[in-house]
Amino acid sequence: VPGSGWSHKMPPTANVAAVGGDAGDDFLLSCKTLLKGILSWYIIPGEMNMITETVLQTITMRVGEPSRIKDGKEGALNVLPPDAFLRVSLLRLLMELVSECIEKIWMILDEDENSVGFNGTLSAVLSSRRKDPKRGVPGEVDMYLNTLGDSLTPSWFSCIFELCNEEASASIAFRLMILLLQSSPEYYAIFEKAGGFVSLISSIPKFSSSSSIILPMLSQLIGVPIRRLPLLPSLDKIQLNELFDGETLDEEGVSQCGGIFSLLCECISRNFQLSAMECEKGSEAKNSNDAILSLLLQLHKSNAVFQTFCQKDQFLSPLIRCLFVLSDVFSLSKKEDNYAKNDTELELIQKFLGQTHIGGSIIFEMLHSIISLNILHSNTSATMIDTIIDKIPSRSNMRTFQLFQMIIVVMVKKEINEHFMFADSRTFANAIGIVSVIFNQILCGMHIPEAIMTTSVMIYNILDGLFSTHFAAKKALDPQLWNILTYDTVYMAQMMTVVVISLSISNRGPDKMVTLDIISKNIRNILNISDMTSLHQANLAASSTSSKYHSVWKSASLVRAWSTTCNYLDHLELDVPDHSFITSMLSLCHIILRDAAVDVQESIAKIIVTLMQMRKSFVSELFMLQMANGDVIDLMRGGFGALLLSSEPSYGSSIKVSSFLEWMIFNENRVNLVFENIHIKASQYIPLITDAPHST
């Protein structure tokens, strides 16, 4: 209006308003100050409702889009249109009113905001006082908080975030909402009942690179009062780390982190998508993610409570989704980018991401660190690794699916190899439990030859460590613990051996010759203990919840540690686990002998000899079959007995495998009758063996 004195004043730009900048108009500022002064004396619900309703009306006005005004110094600037300018002013008025109200509450409580509670949040102080009858909470405090909660409802905030596409208003409203959540436990309960942070996943991420949105999120996640944090024009990783340096999470606060972290990860995912754009917005999104992820990594390294949260499904699931979003954006679909034998962890990660990417590398570094700490200091490694693998999005293609599985297997292998030599009973149990997880994944279809072979070698090395006198850890285990862990390791090694051979037969696993070579080197360790009775009794005792070894026993197997159904039986469900292994191995050896090449047949013959040497009595029983007419077939009186005899040191010459195979062909009907019975028994123990092609 000409002569009004403020026609020459320019409203704040969208960027300035988003980080708290006011309009440079004294008249408008005076109006806001006057209204705040009136309402500050006593917050009247009617007047508060009028303000909140007006805020929503400004969204539907659609007076205009941000205009671009040429300025001599700044160039083209996005200036807020009248409706947004009014909305921002009203939201800032609400923010100042709520802030002053909270200051009054602190004065009423006679508490020092900077030295009490869970990092000083009012909500934690009120929760603590409500539990203490001697202190309590004055009624005046509840009156203030109820008035604010009745006017600034979760649905009101949701409307703003859903309908408003203007960052300045959304950032003020989000900061205001976080302030209320950190001030009233009752308001937080109402917010959670209304859907919580998960309900904002469709609206807030459109401001994913906004520092004024991300900073309140981090405030809620870490538990730092939003009133302490400044408004930042952008996210810088050095500045962000310094801002939250030394802050410690409260265990009670961590239980409320799931929702806000899911929302934060949605913003990270959108930033990954935006960062593929070669423009200012893409650069801003990339810098924001680098700052956020660097802070999360720093928190994980320095904060024990946050480390606990990082091992939970609430953290792992959304973080893994971020990785697959990033892979979809950047990864190359070239055939040569698939995993290769002997790929390092770094090479696998680069293939998964499609390029060297700082944000993706930080997430994988954090995952590796989480796995490492969990193996060393927790009893939940089996369930955590199972959660990580299980959270792979179903929409992912086979290439990224297998690459991610291989990355996790390589990470696990590295940690077990690095710490196993000097491990305690917990690490031993975790290592066995992790192998059981990967074994279960193999049964579910993870037929990656490198992963299968790596897992087999891991369990054989663990078994070797339990028997070897070179391992310091073996000496540190008391006899009862040694019995428990050895029984679990032997059983897992037996099952893994059977499944690896079965998969190689059906061409879904590692090379047959490589598989048999590794098995032949380790089968004596698998059968090293002839009498498993004492080990079995130790496991039965540890299965009782009153046993001091129960936690170790539980963590040594996925089937015990996880409530979900596994695809293998626990050894306690079998009468004699050793017998199931021998039966299955003989069944598979017979299948391979019939169709394999000569070098493979020679390896199989050596394995059969070892089985007969180590468990002669039981193998003799299996090789004997009484027919319906009363005749008895005894294979030990034929070629198998001769094969065993040829392995004795006192035997002058060694029998040729070709001679043994000739005997089998000549006695094919009698051999098949015996092995048909063995095949039937084996299929009852190891269901996966039925997938292997064999004649009945």
C-alpha positions in Angstrom: 0.0 0.0 0.0 1.6 3.3 -1.0 2.6 5.3 2.0 2.3 2.4 4.4 6.0 2.2 5.0 6.4 -1.5 4.1 5.7 -1.8 0.4 9.5 -1.8 -0.2 10.1 -4.6 2.3 10.6 -8.0 0.8 9.3 -11.2 2.5 11.9 -13.7 3.4 13.1 -16.1 0.8 12.1 -19.7 1.1 15.6 -20.8 2.1 16.0 -18.0 4.7 12.5 -18.8 6.2 13.3 -22.5 6.4 16.2 -21.9 8.8 14.4 -19.4 11.0 15.0 -16.1 9.2 12.2 -13.5 9.8 10.8 -10.9 7.4 12.6 -7.6 7.6 9.3 -5.7 8.2 9.0 -4.0 11.6 5.2 -3.7 11.4 4.7 -7.5 10.8 7.1 -8.4 13.5 5.4 -6.0 15.9 2.0 -7.6 15.1 3.4 -11.0 15.9 5.0 -9.8 19.1 1.8 -8.1 20.2 -0.3 -11.3 19.6 2.3 -13.4 21.4 2.3 -11.1 24.3 -1.5 -11.3 24.7 -1.6 -15.1 24.4 1.4 -15.6 26.7 -0.5 -14.4 29.7 -2.9 -17.3 29.4 -3.2 -19.8 26.7 -6.8 -20.0 25.7 -7.9 -23.1 23.7 -10.3 -21.1 21.5 -7.6 -18.6 20.3 -5.1 -21.5 19.8 -7.6 -23.3 17.7 -8.3 -20.2 15.6 -4.5 -20.0 14.8 -4.2 -23.7 13.9 -7.3 -23.5 11.7 -5.9 -20.4 9.9 -2.7 -22.2 9.3 -4.6 -25.0 7.5 -6.6 -22.4 5.5 -3.4 -20.8 4.2 -2.5 -24.2 2.6 -5.8 -24.3 0.7 -5.5 -20.6 -0.4 -3.0 -21.3 -3.2 -2.5 -17.5 -3.6 0.7 -18.1 -5.6 3.9 -20.1 -6.0 7.2 -18.8 -4.7 8.1 -15.9 -6.9 11.6 -15.2 -8.2 12.7 -11.6 -7.7 16.0 -10.4 -9.1 18.3 -9.0 -6.5 21.5 -7.3 -7.3 23.5 -9.3 -4.7 21.8 -12.6 -4.5 20.6 -13.2 -8.0 17.2 -15.0 -8.5 15.6 -15.7 -5.1 12.6 -17.8 -4.3 10.4 -15.4 -2.3 7.5 -16.8 -0.2 4.0 -16.0 -1.7 1.5 -14.2 0.7 -0.2 -17.4 1.9 3.1 -19.1 2.8 4.4 -15.9 4.4 1.3 -15.8 6.6 1.6 -19.5 7.4 5.2 -19.2 8.4 4.5 -16.2 10.6 1.7 -18.1 12.4 3.7 -21.3 12.8 6.6 -19.3 14.3 4.1 -17.6 16.6 3.0 -21.1 17.8 6.6 -22.2 18.2 7.4 -19.2 20.4 4.2 -19.7 22.5 4.9 -23.3 23.1 8.6 -22.6 23.9 7.6 -20.0 26.5 5.0 -22.4 27.9 7.6 -25.0 28.4 9.9 -22.5 30.1 7.1 -21.8 32.6 6.7 -25.5 33.2 10.4 -25.8 34.1 10.0 -22.9 36.5 6.9 -24.5 38.1 8.8 -27.8 38.5 11.8 -25.9 39.9 14.1 -28.1 37.8 17.3 -27.2 35.9 16.7 -28.0 32.3 20.4 -28.4 31.5 21.3 -30.9 34.2 18.4 -33.4 34.7 16.7 -36.3 33.1 17.3 -38.1 29.9 19.6 -35.4 28.3 17.3 -32.8 29.9 14.0 -33.6 28.0 10.9 -32.4 29.9 9.1 -35.7 29.0 11.6 -37.8 30.9 11.5 -35.5 33.9 7.7 -35.7 34.0 7.7 -39.5 33.7 10.2 -39.7 36.5 8.2 -37.4 38.8 4.9 -39.2 38.1 6.6 -42.4 39.4 7.7 -40.7 42.6 4.7 -39.9 44.9 6.8 -37.5 47.0 7.5 -35.3 44.1 4.6 -35.6 41.7 3.6 -33.2 38.9 1.6 -30.0 39.8 -1.8 -29.7 38.2 -0.9 -26.4 36.5 1.7 -28.4 34.4 -1.0 -30.8 33.1 -3.3 -27.9 32.3 -0.6 -26.3 30.1 0.3 -29.5 28.3 -3.3 -30.6 27.8 -4.2 -27.2 26.3 -1.3 -27.5 23.9 -2.1 -31.1 23.0 -5.8 -30.4 22.4 -4.9 -27.7 19.9 -1.8 -29.0 18.2 -3.1 -32.6 17.5 -1.1 -35.2 15.6 -3.8 -35.1 12.8 -3.2 -31.3 12.5 0.5 -31.9 12.0 -0.2 -34.7 9.5 -2.4 -32.3 7.4 0.4 -29.8 7.2 3.0 -32.3 6.2 0.7 -34.0 3.7 -0.7 -30.8 2.0 2.2 -28.4 2.3 5.0 -28.6 -0.3 6.8 -25.6 1.1 9.9 -26.3 3.2 9.8 -23.3 5.5 6.3 -24.2 6.9 7.0 -27.9 7.1 10.3 -27.4 8.9 8.8 -25.1 11.6 5.8 -27.5 12.1 8.1 -30.5 12.4 10.4 -28.8 14.9 7.3 -27.8 16.9 6.0 -31.4 16.8 9.3 -32.7 18.1 9.3 -30.1 20.8 5.8 -31.3 22.0 6.9 -35.0 21.8 9.9 -34.3 24.0 7.8 -32.3 26.5 4.9 -34.6 27.3 4.8 -38.4 27.6 1.0 -38.3 27.3 1.3 -36.4 24.0 3.8 -39.0 22.8 1.4 -41.8 23.6 -1.4 -40.0 21.7 1.0 -39.5 18.8 2.0 -43.2 18.7 -1.7 -44.2 18.8 -2.4 -42.0 15.8 0.3 -43.8 13.8 3.5 -42.3 15.0 6.4 -41.4 12.8 5.5 -44.3 10.4 2.4 -42.4 9.4 4.6 -39.5 8.1 6.6 -41.7 5.7 4.5 -40.6 2.7 4.9 -36.9 3.5 8.1 -35.9 5.3 10.7 -37.5 2.9 9.8 -34.9 0.2 12.0 -32.6 2.4 14.7 -35.2 2.8 17.6 -32.9 2.2 16.4 -30.1 4.4 18.6 -29.5 7.4 15.7 -28.0 9.3 13.8 -31.3 9.0 16.7 -33.7 9.5 18.1 -32.0 12.6 14.9 -32.5 14.6 14.8 -36.1 13.5 18.3 -36.6 14.8 17.3 -34.8 18.0 14.5 -37.3 18.6 16.6 -40.3 17.6 19.5 -39.4 19.9 17.5 -37.9 22.7 19.0 -34.4 22.6 16.3 -31.7 23.5 15.4 -29.8 20.3 15.5 -26.6 22.3 19.3 -26.9 22.6 19.9 -27.3 18.9 20.4 -24.4 16.6 19.0 -23.9 13.1 21.5 -24.9 10.5 21.5 -23.7 6.9 22.9 -27.0 5.7 24.2 -30.3 7.0 27.9 -30.6 7.4 29.3 -33.9 8.8 32.0 -32.2 10.8 29.6 -29.7 12.3 27.0 -32.4 12.9 29.4 -34.7 14.7 30.6 -31.8 16.9 27.0 -30.9 17.7 26.1 -34.3 19.0 29.5 -35.2 20.4 29.3 -36.5 24.0 25.6 -37.0 24.0 24.5 -40.3 25.5 21.3 -42.2 24.8 19.1 -43.4 27.6 18.0 -47.1 27.5 14.3 -46.1 27.9 14.7 -43.6 25.1 16.1 -46.2 22.7 12.9 -48.2 22.9 11.2 -45.2 21.2 13.7 -44.9 18.3 12.2 -47.4 15.9 9.6 -45.1 14.3 11.8 -42.0 13.9 14.7 -44.1 12.5 12.4 -45.6 9.8 11.4 -42.1 8.8 15.0 -41.0 8.8 15.9 -44.0 6.5 13.1 -43.0 4.1 14.8 -39.6 3.8 18.2 -41.3 3.3 16.7 -43.5 0.6 15.2 -40.5 -1.2 18.5 -38.6 -0.9 20.2 -41.6 -2.6 17.8 -41.2 -5.5 18.3 -37.5 -5.7 22.0 -37.7 -5.5 22.1 -39.4 -8.9 21.0 -36.1 -10.4 23.9 -33.8 -11.5 22.5 -30.6 -10.1 22.4 -28.5 -7.0 19.6 -30.6 -5.5 21.6 -33.8 -6.1 24.7 -32.4 -4.5 22.7 -31.2 -1.5 21.1 -34.6 -1.1 24.5 -36.3 -1.3 26.1 -34.0 1.3 23.1 -34.5 3.6 23.4 -38.3 3.5 27.2 -38.2 4.0 26.6 -36.0 7.2 23.8 -38.2 8.5 25.5 -41.5 7.9 28.8 -40.3 9.3 27.1 -39.2 12.5 25.3 -42.6 12.8 28.7 -44.4 12.3 30.3 -42.2 14.9 27.5 -42.9 17.4 27.8 -46.6 16.8 31.5 -46.5 17.5 31.2 -44.4 20.7 27.8 -45.1 22.3 27.1 -48.4 24.0 23.3 -47.8 24.2 23.1 -46.9 20.5 25.1 -50.1 19.7 22.4 -52.1 21.3 19.7 -50.4 19.2 21.8 -51.0 16.1 21.5 -54.8 16.6 17.7 -54.7 16.6 15.3 -55.3 13.7 14.0 -51.7 14.1 17.5 -50.5 13.0 18.6 -53.2 10.6 15.5 -53.5 8.5 15.2 -49.8 7.3 19.0 -49.5 6.9 19.1 -52.5 4.6 16.2 -51.1 2.6 18.4 -48.0 2.1 21.2 -50.1 0.7 18.9 -51.8 -1.9 17.5 -48.4 -2.9 21.0 -47.2 -3.5 21.9 -50.4 -5.4 18.8 -49.9 -7.7 19.9 -46.3 -8.4 23.6 -46.9 -9.1 24.3 -50.5 -9.8 25.3 -51.7 -13.3 23.4 -54.7 -14.7 26.4 -56.1 -16.6 26.9 -59.8 -16.4 30.6 -59.4 -15.5 29.6 -57.5 -12.4 28.3 -60.6 -10.7 30.3 -62.1 -7.8 33.4 -64.0 -8.6 35.5 -66.5 -6.8 37.8 -65.0 -4.1 36.2 -61.6 -4.3 37.2 -59.4 -1.4 34.6 -57.6 0.8 35.5 -54.3 -0.9 35.1 -55.8 -4.4 31.7 -57.3 -3.6 30.5 -54.0 -2.1 31.6 -52.1 -5.2 29.8 -54.5 -7.4 26.7 -54.3 -5.2 26.7 -50.5 -5.3 27.8 -50.3 -9.0 30.4 -47.7 -8.1 32.4 -46.3 -5.2 29.8 -44.5 -3.1 30.6 -42.8 0.2 27.1 -43.3 1.7 26.8 -46.9 0.8 30.3 -47.7 2.0 29.5 -46.1 5.4 26.4 -48.3 5.7 28.4 -51.4 5.0 31.1 -50.3 7.4 28.4 -49.9 10.0 27.0 -53.3 9.3 30.4 -54.9 9.6 31.0 -53.1 12.8 27.6 -54.2 14.2 28.4 -57.8 13.3 31.9 -57.7 14.9 30.6 -56.2 18.2 27.7 -58.6 18.3 29.9 -61.7 17.9 32.2 -60.6 20.6 29.8 -59.1 23.2 26.4 -60.5 22.7 24.5 -63.8 22.7 22.2 -62.9 19.8 24.5 -63.3 16.8 22.4 -66.0 15.2 19.2 -64.1 15.3 20.8 -60.8 14.2 22.5 -62.4 11.1 19.3 -64.1 10.3 17.5 -60.8 10.5 20.0 -59.1 8.3 19.7 -61.7 5.5 15.9 -62.1 6.0 15.4 -58.3 5.4 16.5 -58.4 1.8 13.6 -56.8 -0.1 11.6 -59.4 -2.1 11.6 -57.1 -5.1 15.4 -57.2 -5.4 16.9 -59.0 -8.4 18.9 -62.2 -8.1 22.2 -60.5 -8.8 21.9 -58.0 -5.9 20.3 -60.6 -3.7 23.3 -62.9 -4.0 25.9 -60.2 -3.8 24.4 -59.0 -0.5 24.4 -62.5 0.9 28.0 -63.0 -0.2 29.0 -59.7 1.5 27.5 -60.8 4.8 29.1 -64.3 4.5 32.5 -62.7 3.9 32.0 -60.2 6.8 31.2 -63.1 9.1 34.1 -65.2 7.9 36.5 -62.3 8.5 35.3 -61.7 12.0 35.3 -65.4 13.0 38.8 -65.9 11.6 40.1 -62.7 13.3 38.8 -63.4 16.8 38.4 -67.2 16.9 42.0 -68.0 18.0 41.5 -66.2 21.3 37.7 -66.5 21.6 35.8 -67.2 24.7 32.8 -69.5 25.0 30.4 -66.8 23.8 32.3 -66.2 20.6 32.6 -69.9 20.0 28.8 -70.3 20.5 28.1 -67.3 18.3 30.3 -68.6 15.5 28.5 -72.0 15.6 25.1 -70.2 15.6 26.0 -68.0 12.7 27.0 -71.1 10.6 23.6 -72.5 11.5 21.9 -69.4 10.1 23.8 -69.6 6.8 23.1 -73.3 6.7 19.4 -72.6 7.1 19.6 -70.1 4.3 21.2 -72.7 2.1 18.3 -75.1 2.8 16.0 -72.2 1.8 17.7 -71.8 -1.6 20.9 -69.8 -1.1 22.8 -72.0 -3.5 25.8 -69.8 -4.0 28.8 -72.1 -4.4 31.3 -69.6 -2.8 29.0 -69.0 0.2 28.4 -72.8 0.6 32.1 -73.6 0.5 33.0 -70.6 2.8 30.5 -71.8 5.4 31.7 -75.4 5.2 35.3 -74.3 5.8 34.1 -72.1 8.7 32.5 -74.9 10.6 35.4 -77.3 9.9 37.8 -74.7 11.3 35.7 -74.3 14.4 35.7 -78.0 14.9 39.4 -78.2 14.4 39.8 -75.4 17.0 37.9 -77.4 19.6 40.1 -80.5 19.1 43.4 -78.7 18.5 45.8 -78.0 21.4 47.1 -74.9 19.6 44.0 -72.9 20.3 44.2 -70.9 23.6 40.4 -70.8 23.7 40.2 -74.6 24.0 42.2 -74.5 27.2 40.0 -71.8 28.6 36.8 -73.8 28.2 35.7 -75.8 31.2 34.8 -79.5 30.3 31.0 -78.9 30.4 31.2 -76.0 28.0 33.6 -78.0 25.7 31.1 -80.8 25.6 28.2 -78.5 24.8 30.0 -76.6 22.0 31.7 -79.7 20.5 28.4 -81.5 20.2 26.8 -78.6 18.4 29.8 -78.1 16.1 30.0 -81.8 15.2 26.3 -81.9 14.5 26.4 -78.8 12.3 29.5 -80.1 10.5 27.7 -83.3 9.8 24.6 -81.6 8.4 26.7 -79.2 6.3 28.7 -82.0 4.9 25.6 -84.0 3.8 23.9 -80.9 2.3 27.0 -79.7 0.4 27.5 -83.2 -1.2 23.8 -83.3 -2.0 23.9 -79.9 -3.7 27.0 -80.7 -5.7 25.3 -83.9 -7.0 22.4 -81.8 -8.3 24.8 -79.2 -9.7 23.5 -76.5 -7.4 26.5 -76.3 -5.2 30.3 -76.2 -5.3 32.4 -78.3 -7.7 32.1 -81.9 -6.8 35.8 -82.7 -6.7 36.6 -79.6 -4.6 33.8 -80.5 -2.2 35.0 -84.1 -1.7 38.6 -83.0 -1.2 37.7 -80.7 1.7 35.3 -83.3 3.2 37.9 -86.1 3.0 40.3 -83.8 5.0 37.8 -83.1 7.7 35.7 -86.2 8.1 37.9 -87.8 10.7 37.4 -84.7 12.9 33.7 -85.0 12.4 33.8 -88.6 13.6 36.6 -88.1 16.1 34.4 -88.8 19.2 33.2 -92.4 19.1 30.9 -92.0 22.2 28.8 -88.9 22.2 26.9 -89.8 25.3 28.6 -87.4 27.7 28.3 -84.6 25.1 24.6 -85.4 24.6 23.9 -85.3 28.3 25.7 -81.9 28.7 23.4 -80.5 26.0 20.3 -81.8 27.6 21.4 -80.2 30.9 22.1 -76.9 29.2 18.7 -76.9 27.6 17.2 -76.1 31.0 16.6 -72.4 31.6 18.1 -72.8 35.1 21.4 -73.9 33.7 24.3 -71.4 33.9 25.2 -72.5 30.4 21.8 -72.0 28.9 22.5 -68.7 27.1 25.6 -70.1 25.5 23.7 -73.3 24.5 20.9 -71.2 23.0 23.1 -68.9 21.0 24.9 -71.9 19.3 21.9 -72.8 17.1 19.4 -70.8 15.1 16.7 -73.4 15.8 16.9 -72.6 19.5 17.6 -68.9 19.4 14.8 -68.0 17.0 11.1 -68.5 17.4 10.5 -68.9 13.6 10.5 -72.3 12.0 13.9 -73.6 10.8 14.5 -76.1 8.0 16.5 -78.5 10.0 16.1 -80.4 13.3 17.9 -79.7 16.5 20.2 -82.7 17.4 18.2 -83.1 20.6 15.3 -84.2 18.5 17.3 -87.1 17.1 18.0 -90.3 19.0 21.5 -90.8 17.7 22.7 -87.9 15.5 25.8 -89.7 14.6 23.8 -92.5 12.9 21.9 -90.1 10.8 25.1 -88.7 9.4 26.6 -92.1 8.6 23.4 -93.2 6.9 23.1 -90.1 4.8 26.8 -90.1 3.8 26.6 -93.8 2.6 23.5 -93.0 0.6 25.1 -90.0 -1.1 28.4 -91.9 -1.7 26.4 -94.7 -3.5 24.7 -92.1 -5.8 28.0 -90.5 -6.8 29.8 -93.9 -7.3 27.4 -94.9 -10.0 27.8 -91.9 -12.3 31.0 -90.0 -11.4 34.4 -89.7 -13.1 37.3 -91.8 -12.0 39.0 -89.2 -9.8 35.7 -88.5 -8.0 35.1 -92.2 -7.5 38.5 -92.5 -5.9 37.7 -89.7 -3.4 34.4 -91.3 -2.6 36.1 -94.6 -2.0 38.4 -92.9 0.5 35.4 -91.4 2.4 33.7 -94.7 2.5 36.8 -96.3 3.9 37.0 -93.6 6.6 33.3 -94.2 7.5 33.9 -97.9 7.9 37.1 -97.3 9.9 35.5 -94.8 12.3 32.1 -96.5 12.7 32.7 -100.1 11.6 30.0 -101.6 13.8 27.2 -99.3 12.7 28.2 -99.4 9.0 28.3 -103.2 9.2 24.7 -103.2 10.4 23.6 -101.0 7.5 25.4 -103.2 5.0 23.5 -106.2 6.2 20.0 -106.9 4.9 17.8 -109.9 5.7 15.5 -110.9 2.8 11.9 -112.1 3.1 13.0 -115.6 2.1 15.5 -115.7 5.0 18.6 -115.0 2.9 21.1 -112.4 4.3 23.0 -110.0 2.1 26.2 -108.8 3.8 28.2 -106.3 1.7 31.1 -106.3 4.2 31.8 -109.9 3.1 32.4 -108.6 -0.4 33.9 -105.6 -2.1 33.3 -103.2 0.9 35.2 -105.5 3.2 38.0 -105.8 0.7 38.1 -102.0 0.4 38.4 -101.6 4.1 41.1 -104.3 4.3 43.2 -102.6 1.6 43.4 -99.5 3.8 45.2 -101.3 6.6 48.9 -100.5 6.9 49.7 -104.2 7.1 48.1 -104.9 3.8 50.8 -105.2 1.3 49.1 -103.9 -1.8 46.3 -101.5 -2.3 43.1 -102.6 -4.0 42.2 -100.6 -7.1 39.0 -98.6 -7.1 38.3 -100.0 -10.6 38.3 -103.5 -9.1 35.9 -102.3 -6.3 33.6 -100.7 -9.0 33.7 -103.9 -11.1 32.6 -105.9 -8.0 29.7 -103.4 -7.5 28.5 -103.8 -11.1 28.8 -107.5 -11.0 26.7 -107.5 -7.7 24.5 -104.6 -8.7 21.2 -106.2 -7.7 22.4 -107.2 -4.2 24.1 -103.8 -3.7 21.0 -101.9 -4.8 18.7 -103.8 -2.5 20.9 -102.9 0.5 21.3 -99.2 -0.5 17.6 -98.8 -1.3 17.0 -99.5 2.4 19.8 -97.0 3.3 18.3 -94.3 1.0 14.9 -94.7 2.8 16.5 -94.3 6.2 18.6 -91.3 5.1 15.7 -89.4 3.7 14.1 -89.5 7.2 17.1 -87.7 8.7 18.0 -85.2 6.0 15.0 -84.1 3.9 17.2 -82.2 1.5 18.8 -85.4 0.3 15.6 -86.3 -1.5 16.4 -83.5 -4.0 19.5 -85.4 -5.2 18.9 -87.6 -8.3 19.2 -91.3 -7.5 17.6 -94.5 -8.6 15.3 -96.4 -6.3 
